[in-house]
Amino acid sequence: MVRELVKSTLFPVGGVHTVLWGPCRGIRYRVFPGFGHAYLYGGWERKSAMLMVQYVRPGDTAYDLGANYGMHTLLLAKLVGPTGRVYAFEPNPEILCALEEHVTLNRLTAVTTVQRAVSDEVGMAVFDRAHHRGAGHLVSATTILSGPTFDVETTTLDEFVFSGGNAPPDFMKVDIEGAESAALRGGHQVLERYRPILLIELHNPAEDRAVGRILKDLGYGATRVESGEPVENMESGWPDRRGMWGSVLAVPTSA
């Protein structure tokens, strides 16, 4: 009760505040409903944030697939610095506005926002807003709709880099609510040629297995974000405790 009172009084939802602790310290941020307060004290996906600090360097190019409000986009921009580049992909126009506000609040000239969903085809697709703003996702043949839908543009990583003339990624965060394998399939040439480090949030057993097979074929190994343990069965998913599931860090192990 006291904790909620402090949050609502000192850090009300909708107010702009400065992150107090953690690797994002000093970043300006508008508190959003739900878990937005966790960002202010460095509690938002802490292990993932620390891996970004470990692997992202000044001058790098980072991709944020499923940028949402920009929780990780802002940290990536801080890490790559003025000589680097961050491409933040967010197809939901409402959330994109919040993301762009955060970029403006922090005067981050290295960030380019992209209002497209990353998939395995270039064109148009249906996007489900879902039951809360952070769970929006592309609609597939097996999708059970959980919210209003709208049409979005899609791109592939290969098209974005090779046809679009954009810098290839050194590091890529992928959290796109079940479309992870499609994004990797559409970026096969980018992954094969440039070998970026990947931080991937997996969402269901089918995606676990599909992503694991793609990464294994491309010569990547994976470890669990929370524990640091290696993924032993790359082609197996949940509930195999040694398989691919949850949040994983994928690093190329062969050329």
C-alpha positions as CSV (number, residue, x, y, z in Angstrom):
1,M,0.0,0.0,0.0
2,V,2.8,2.4,1.0
3,R,4.8,1.5,-2.1
4,E,1.8,2.2,-4.4
5,L,1.2,5.5,-2.7
6,V,4.8,6.6,-3.2
7,K,4.7,5.6,-6.8
8,S,1.4,7.4,-7.5
9,T,2.5,10.5,-5.6
10,L,6.1,10.9,-6.6
11,F,6.0,9.2,-10.0
12,P,2.5,9.4,-11.3
13,V,1.6,7.6,-14.6
14,G,2.0,10.0,-17.4
15,G,4.7,12.1,-15.7
16,V,8.1,12.6,-17.2
17,H,10.9,11.5,-14.8
18,T,14.6,10.7,-14.9
19,V,15.8,7.0,-14.4
20,L,17.4,6.9,-11.0
21,W,19.5,3.7,-11.1
22,G,20.9,1.0,-13.4
23,P,22.5,1.3,-16.8
24,C,19.7,3.6,-18.0
25,R,20.4,6.1,-15.2
26,G,19.9,9.7,-16.4
27,I,17.5,8.8,-19.2
28,R,14.3,10.9,-19.3
29,Y,11.1,8.8,-19.5
30,R,7.3,9.2,-19.4
31,V,5.9,6.6,-17.0
32,F,3.4,4.3,-18.8
33,P,0.6,2.2,-17.2
34,G,1.4,-1.2,-15.9
35,F,5.1,-1.9,-15.3
36,G,6.4,1.6,-16.3
37,H,7.7,2.3,-12.8
38,A,10.2,-0.5,-12.9
39,Y,12.2,1.4,-15.5
40,L,12.8,4.3,-13.2
41,Y,14.7,2.2,-10.7
42,G,16.6,-0.1,-13.1
43,G,14.3,-3.0,-12.7
44,W,13.0,-3.4,-16.3
45,E,14.5,-6.6,-17.7
46,R,17.6,-6.1,-15.7
47,K,19.6,-9.1,-17.0
48,S,18.8,-8.2,-20.7
49,A,20.0,-4.6,-20.0
50,M,23.3,-5.8,-18.5
51,L,23.9,-8.0,-21.5
52,M,23.4,-5.0,-23.8
53,V,26.0,-3.2,-21.7
54,Q,28.4,-6.1,-22.1
55,Y,28.0,-6.5,-25.8
56,V,27.1,-3.2,-27.4
57,R,30.0,-0.8,-28.0
58,P,30.3,2.9,-29.1
59,G,29.9,3.2,-32.9
60,D,27.9,-0.1,-33.2
61,T,24.7,-0.4,-35.1
62,A,21.9,-1.9,-33.0
63,Y,18.4,-3.0,-34.1
64,D,15.5,-3.0,-31.7
65,L,12.7,-5.3,-33.2
66,G,9.6,-4.6,-31.2
67,A,10.8,-1.3,-29.7
68,N,7.6,-0.6,-27.9
69,Y,7.9,2.5,-25.7
70,G,11.7,2.5,-26.2
71,M,12.8,0.9,-22.9
72,H,15.7,-0.8,-24.6
73,T,16.0,1.6,-27.6
74,L,17.1,4.4,-25.2
75,L,19.7,2.2,-23.6
76,L,21.0,1.0,-26.9
77,A,21.3,4.6,-28.1
78,K,23.2,5.5,-24.9
79,L,25.6,2.6,-25.5
80,V,26.3,3.2,-29.3
81,G,26.8,6.9,-28.7
82,P,26.8,9.7,-31.3
83,T,28.9,7.7,-33.7
84,G,26.6,4.7,-33.7
85,R,23.1,4.0,-35.0
86,V,19.9,2.5,-33.6
87,Y,17.0,1.4,-35.8
88,A,13.9,1.0,-33.6
89,F,11.0,-1.0,-35.3
90,E,7.5,-0.3,-34.0
91,P,4.5,-0.8,-36.2
92,N,1.8,0.4,-33.7
93,P,1.3,4.1,-34.5
94,E,0.1,5.0,-31.0
95,I,3.1,3.4,-29.3
96,L,5.4,4.8,-32.0
97,C,4.4,8.3,-30.9
98,A,5.4,7.5,-27.3
99,L,8.7,6.0,-28.6
100,E,9.5,9.1,-30.6
101,E,8.7,11.3,-27.7
102,H,11.3,9.5,-25.6
103,V,13.8,9.9,-28.4
104,T,13.1,13.6,-28.5
105,L,13.2,14.0,-24.7
106,N,16.7,12.6,-24.6
107,R,17.9,14.3,-27.8
108,L,19.0,11.0,-29.3
109,T,20.1,11.8,-32.9
110,A,21.5,8.3,-33.4
111,V,18.0,6.7,-33.3
112,T,15.9,6.1,-36.4
113,T,12.3,4.9,-35.8
114,V,10.8,2.6,-38.4
115,Q,7.0,2.1,-38.5
116,R,7.1,-1.3,-39.9
117,A,6.8,-4.9,-38.6
118,V,9.8,-7.2,-39.3
119,S,8.7,-10.5,-40.9
120,D,9.7,-12.9,-43.7
121,E,7.8,-10.9,-46.4
122,V,7.7,-7.3,-47.7
123,G,4.1,-6.0,-47.9
124,M,1.1,-5.6,-45.7
125,A,-0.1,-7.7,-42.7
126,V,-2.8,-7.6,-40.0
127,F,-1.7,-6.5,-36.6
128,D,-3.5,-7.4,-33.4
129,R,-3.4,-4.7,-30.7
130,A,-3.9,-7.5,-28.1
131,H,-5.0,-7.2,-24.5
132,H,-2.4,-4.6,-23.5
133,R,-0.1,-2.3,-25.4
134,G,3.0,-4.3,-25.0
135,A,1.6,-7.5,-26.4
136,G,0.6,-6.4,-30.0
137,H,1.6,-8.8,-32.7
138,L,1.2,-9.8,-36.3
139,V,-1.8,-12.1,-37.1
140,S,-1.1,-15.5,-38.5
141,A,-3.3,-18.3,-39.7
142,T,-3.4,-19.8,-36.1
143,T,-3.7,-16.5,-34.2
144,I,-6.6,-16.2,-31.7
145,L,-7.5,-12.5,-31.8
146,S,-7.3,-10.7,-28.5
147,G,-7.9,-7.1,-29.5
148,P,-8.8,-4.7,-32.3
149,T,-6.8,-5.2,-35.5
150,F,-5.3,-2.9,-38.2
151,D,-3.1,-3.2,-41.2
152,V,0.7,-2.6,-41.0
153,E,3.6,-2.5,-43.4
154,T,6.1,-5.3,-43.2
155,T,9.7,-5.5,-44.1
156,T,12.4,-8.1,-43.9
157,L,15.9,-7.6,-42.5
158,D,17.4,-8.5,-45.9
159,E,15.3,-5.9,-47.7
160,F,16.0,-3.3,-45.1
161,V,19.8,-3.7,-45.4
162,F,20.4,-4.8,-49.0
163,S,17.7,-2.9,-50.8
164,G,17.1,-0.1,-48.3
165,G,20.8,0.8,-48.0
166,N,20.7,0.8,-44.1
167,A,23.7,-0.2,-42.0
168,P,23.7,-3.9,-40.9
169,P,23.3,-4.8,-37.3
170,D,26.1,-5.6,-34.9
171,F,23.5,-6.3,-32.1
172,M,19.8,-7.1,-32.4
173,K,17.1,-7.3,-29.8
174,V,14.1,-9.3,-31.0
175,D,10.9,-9.3,-29.0
176,I,7.9,-9.4,-31.4
177,E,5.4,-11.6,-29.7
178,G,5.7,-14.8,-31.7
179,A,7.1,-13.6,-35.0
180,E,10.7,-14.2,-34.1
181,S,11.3,-17.1,-36.5
182,A,9.7,-15.1,-39.4
183,A,12.1,-12.2,-38.7
184,L,15.1,-14.5,-38.7
185,R,14.0,-16.2,-41.9
186,G,13.6,-12.8,-43.6
187,G,17.1,-11.8,-42.4
188,H,19.0,-15.0,-43.4
189,Q,21.4,-13.2,-45.6
190,V,22.1,-10.5,-43.0
191,L,22.6,-13.1,-40.3
192,E,24.9,-15.2,-42.5
193,R,27.0,-12.3,-43.7
194,Y,27.2,-9.9,-40.7
195,R,26.8,-12.3,-37.7
196,P,25.2,-9.9,-35.2
197,I,24.7,-10.9,-31.6
198,L,21.0,-11.6,-30.9
199,L,18.9,-11.1,-27.8
200,I,15.7,-12.9,-28.4
201,E,12.5,-13.2,-26.3
202,L,10.6,-16.4,-27.2
203,H,6.9,-16.8,-26.8
204,N,5.7,-20.3,-27.5
205,P,7.0,-23.8,-28.1
206,A,6.6,-23.7,-31.9
207,E,8.7,-20.5,-32.0
208,D,11.2,-22.1,-29.6
209,R,11.9,-24.9,-32.0
210,A,11.7,-22.8,-35.2
211,V,14.2,-20.2,-33.9
212,G,16.5,-22.9,-32.5
213,R,16.7,-24.7,-35.9
214,I,17.4,-21.4,-37.7
215,L,20.2,-20.4,-35.3
216,K,21.7,-23.9,-35.3
217,D,21.8,-23.9,-39.1
218,L,23.5,-20.5,-39.1
219,G,26.2,-21.6,-36.7
220,Y,24.9,-19.8,-33.6
221,G,25.0,-21.0,-30.0
222,A,22.6,-19.8,-27.3
223,T,22.6,-19.2,-23.5
224,R,19.8,-18.3,-21.2
225,V,19.5,-14.7,-20.2
226,E,18.5,-15.3,-16.6
227,S,21.0,-18.1,-15.7
228,G,23.7,-17.9,-18.3
229,E,23.4,-21.6,-18.8
230,P,24.0,-22.9,-22.4
231,V,21.0,-24.2,-24.4
232,E,22.0,-27.8,-25.1
233,N,19.1,-28.8,-27.4
234,M,18.8,-26.0,-29.9
235,E,16.0,-27.8,-31.9
236,S,13.9,-28.5,-28.9
237,G,11.5,-26.1,-27.0
238,W,9.6,-25.9,-23.9
239,P,9.0,-28.0,-21.7
240,D,12.5,-29.4,-22.5
241,R,14.5,-27.8,-19.7
242,R,17.6,-28.0,-21.9
243,G,15.9,-26.7,-25.0
244,M,15.2,-23.2,-26.4
245,W,12.7,-21.2,-24.4
246,G,12.3,-17.9,-22.6
247,S,14.9,-15.2,-23.2
248,V,18.2,-16.3,-24.9
249,L,21.4,-14.6,-26.0
250,A,22.6,-16.1,-29.4
251,V,26.2,-15.6,-30.4
252,P,27.8,-16.9,-33.6
253,T,30.1,-19.9,-32.9
254,S,31.3,-20.4,-36.5
255,A,31.9,-18.3,-39.5
